[in-house]
Amino acid sequence: MLRLHEITSGYGSTQVLHGISYEVPAGEVAVLLGRNGVGKTTLLQTIMGQLPLRQGTLTLGEQDIGRLPTHERARLGLAYVPQGREIFPGLSVLQNLRVAVLGTKRREWRQRLDRILADFPLLADKLNDSGRSLSGGQQQVLAIARALITEPRVLLLDEPSEGIQPSIVVEIAELLVSVAGERGIAVLVAEQNLDFVAHVTPSVNVIDKGRLVAQVPVEELLNTAELQHKYLGV
């Protein structure tokens, strides 16, 4: 389980997050919903250690990880798929996956690869293709597979539906739910795409101006234009 208690963080002298408390249980997909610029990416980067934690506590299981550097958090089981995916475009699909495993300093490469290809069969036919040759949706699948091959305890995803055709969005959403449940991974997604959200969770926590402001059933959001305008500006 990932626990956040009264988290504050920001950039330089600018404070962006204001006392965020949140829990993501193992085996579940949790969603932070909000428009651009409200603190979603800042929160994920703070959890990952890319931004310093100013106040509050951050625990993975029973361990306080709030002052650990990013690489130590990764070795303890945090994996992060940033907005824009950031795969290695000049490397093949197989090399992208191999690099992720080497970074964990763990063995069992072949067993991990077989498991990933079983979960992501579309990658099996493209192992020798370069990352840049993949479509946007295929690159997102590769980015998620690259994170999962490290066998994380927590998976963080920033806008995984961005720039992807609707059919692939649904496929990715359903796969995340399946993988979280089967592997017992706590998955935290920052999103603003309601079609994606509707396939992964029955309710969302809304973030606005660096604060959690509401917990809302997804069905209510889908059917209420006023709420969509209030929380997403649409």
C-alpha positions in Angstrom: 0.0 0.0 0.0 1.1 3.5 -0.8 0.2 6.2 1.8 0.5 9.9 1.6 -0.1 12.1 4.7 -0.2 15.9 4.5 2.1 16.1 1.5 3.4 19.5 0.5 5.7 20.1 -2.5 6.4 22.5 -5.3 9.0 24.2 -7.5 11.5 26.6 -6.1 9.7 29.1 -3.9 6.3 28.1 -5.4 4.3 25.7 -3.4 2.0 23.6 -5.5 0.7 20.8 -3.2 -1.1 21.7 0.0 -1.5 19.0 2.5 -2.5 16.0 0.4 -3.5 12.8 2.2 -4.3 9.7 0.2 -4.0 5.9 0.2 -3.7 3.5 -2.7 -4.3 -0.1 -1.6 -2.4 -3.0 -3.2 -4.4 -4.6 -6.0 -6.4 -1.6 -6.9 -6.4 1.2 -9.5 -6.9 4.7 -8.0 -7.4 7.8 -10.1 -6.7 11.5 -9.4 -8.8 13.5 -11.7 -8.2 17.1 -12.6 -7.6 19.6 -15.4 -4.1 20.6 -16.6 -2.0 22.6 -14.1 -3.7 21.6 -10.8 -0.9 19.5 -9.4 -1.3 16.0 -10.7 2.2 15.7 -12.2 3.7 17.5 -9.3 2.2 14.9 -7.0 3.5 11.9 -9.0 7.0 13.5 -9.3 7.0 14.1 -5.5 6.0 10.4 -4.8 8.8 9.3 -7.2 11.4 11.6 -5.6 11.9 13.8 -8.6 10.7 16.8 -6.5 11.6 17.2 -2.8 9.0 16.5 -0.2 8.7 19.6 1.9 6.3 18.4 4.6 4.3 15.3 5.3 5.1 11.6 5.2 5.2 9.1 2.3 5.2 5.4 3.1 5.4 2.3 1.0 4.0 -0.6 3.1 5.5 0.2 6.5 8.6 2.0 5.2 9.0 5.8 5.2 10.4 6.6 1.7 9.8 10.4 1.7 13.5 11.3 2.0 14.9 8.6 -0.2 16.5 9.4 -3.6 14.6 8.3 -6.7 16.7 5.3 -7.5 16.2 3.8 -4.1 12.5 4.3 -4.3 12.6 2.5 -7.7 14.5 -0.4 -6.1 12.0 -0.6 -3.3 9.2 -1.1 -5.9 8.0 2.2 -7.3 7.7 2.5 -11.1 6.7 5.7 -13.0 5.3 6.1 -16.5 5.5 9.9 -17.2 3.3 12.0 -19.5 4.7 11.6 -23.0 5.9 8.0 -22.3 9.6 8.7 -22.7 10.6 5.4 -24.2 14.0 5.1 -25.9 13.1 5.7 -29.5 16.4 4.5 -30.9 16.3 1.2 -29.1 14.2 -1.8 -30.1 11.2 -2.9 -28.1 13.2 -5.8 -26.7 16.1 -3.4 -25.7 13.7 -1.0 -24.0 12.4 -3.9 -21.9 15.9 -5.3 -21.2 17.2 -1.9 -20.0 14.4 -1.7 -17.5 15.3 -5.1 -16.0 19.0 -4.3 -15.9 18.3 -1.1 -13.9 16.7 -3.2 -11.1 19.9 -5.3 -10.7 17.7 -8.4 -10.6 17.9 -11.6 -12.7 15.2 -13.8 -14.2 15.1 -11.8 -17.3 13.6 -14.5 -19.6 10.8 -15.3 -17.1 9.9 -11.7 -16.8 9.9 -11.2 -20.5 7.7 -14.1 -21.1 5.2 -12.8 -18.5 5.1 -9.4 -20.1 4.6 -10.7 -23.6 1.7 -12.8 -22.3 0.1 -9.7 -20.9 1.0 -7.5 -23.9 0.8 -9.8 -27.0 1.0 -6.9 -29.4 4.7 -6.4 -28.3 5.6 -10.0 -29.2 5.4 -9.2 -32.9 7.4 -6.0 -32.6 10.4 -7.0 -30.4 12.9 -6.1 -33.0 11.1 -2.9 -34.1 12.5 0.5 -32.9 10.6 2.5 -30.4 10.2 5.3 -32.8 8.4 3.1 -35.4 5.5 2.4 -33.0 2.3 4.2 -33.0 1.4 6.4 -30.0 -0.8 3.7 -28.5 1.9 1.1 -29.0 4.5 3.4 -27.4 2.2 3.8 -24.4 1.8 0.0 -24.1 5.6 -0.4 -24.3 6.1 2.3 -21.6 3.7 0.5 -19.3 5.2 -2.9 -20.1 8.7 -1.5 -19.4 7.5 -0.3 -15.9 5.8 -3.6 -15.1 8.8 -5.8 -16.1 10.6 -4.4 -13.0 7.8 -6.1 -10.9 6.9 -3.0 -9.0 4.7 -2.7 -5.9 3.4 0.6 -7.0 2.8 1.9 -10.5 2.4 5.6 -11.2 1.0 6.7 -14.5 0.6 10.3 -15.8 -2.1 10.8 -18.4 -1.8 7.4 -20.0 -4.6 8.0 -22.4 -3.1 11.2 -23.9 -2.9 11.1 -27.7 -4.2 7.5 -28.0 -7.1 6.3 -30.1 -10.2 5.3 -28.1 -10.0 1.5 -28.7 -6.4 1.4 -27.4 -7.4 3.6 -24.4 -10.0 1.0 -23.3 -7.6 -1.8 -23.9 -5.0 -0.2 -21.7 -7.5 0.6 -19.0 -8.8 -3.0 -18.8 -5.3 -4.4 -18.8 -4.3 -2.1 -15.8 -7.2 -3.4 -13.8 -6.3 -7.0 -14.6 -2.6 -6.6 -13.8 -3.2 -4.7 -10.6 -5.6 -7.4 -9.3 -3.5 -10.4 -10.4 -0.1 -9.0 -9.3 -1.3 -7.1 -6.2 0.1 -3.8 -7.5 -1.1 -0.5 -6.2 -1.7 1.7 -9.3 -2.1 5.4 -9.1 -3.2 7.2 -12.3 -3.4 11.0 -12.9 -6.0 11.5 -15.6 -8.6 13.8 -17.1 -10.1 11.4 -19.7 -13.4 10.2 -18.4 -13.7 7.3 -20.9 -10.5 5.9 -19.5 -11.5 6.5 -15.9 -14.8 4.8 -16.4 -13.0 1.5 -17.2 -10.7 1.4 -14.2 -12.6 2.7 -11.1 -16.1 3.5 -9.8 -15.1 6.7 -8.1 -12.3 9.3 -8.4 -10.6 11.8 -6.2 -10.6 15.3 -7.7 -7.5 17.5 -7.3 -7.7 21.2 -7.8 -5.1 23.9 -7.0 -2.9 21.4 -5.2 -5.6 20.1 -2.9 -8.0 17.1 -2.9 -11.4 18.7 -3.1 -13.9 15.9 -3.7 -14.5 12.2 -4.2 -17.1 11.7 -6.9 -18.7 8.6 -8.5 -17.6 8.2 -12.1 -21.2 7.6 -13.2 -22.2 10.9 -11.7 -19.4 12.7 -13.6 -20.3 11.0 -16.9 -23.9 12.1 -16.6 -23.5 15.6 -15.1 -22.2 18.4 -17.4 -22.0 20.8 -14.5 -19.6 18.5 -12.7 -17.5 18.0 -15.8 -17.2 21.8 -16.2 -16.5 22.3 -12.6 -13.7 19.7 -12.3 -12.4 19.4 -15.9 -13.3 22.7 -17.5 -15.2 21.0 -20.3 
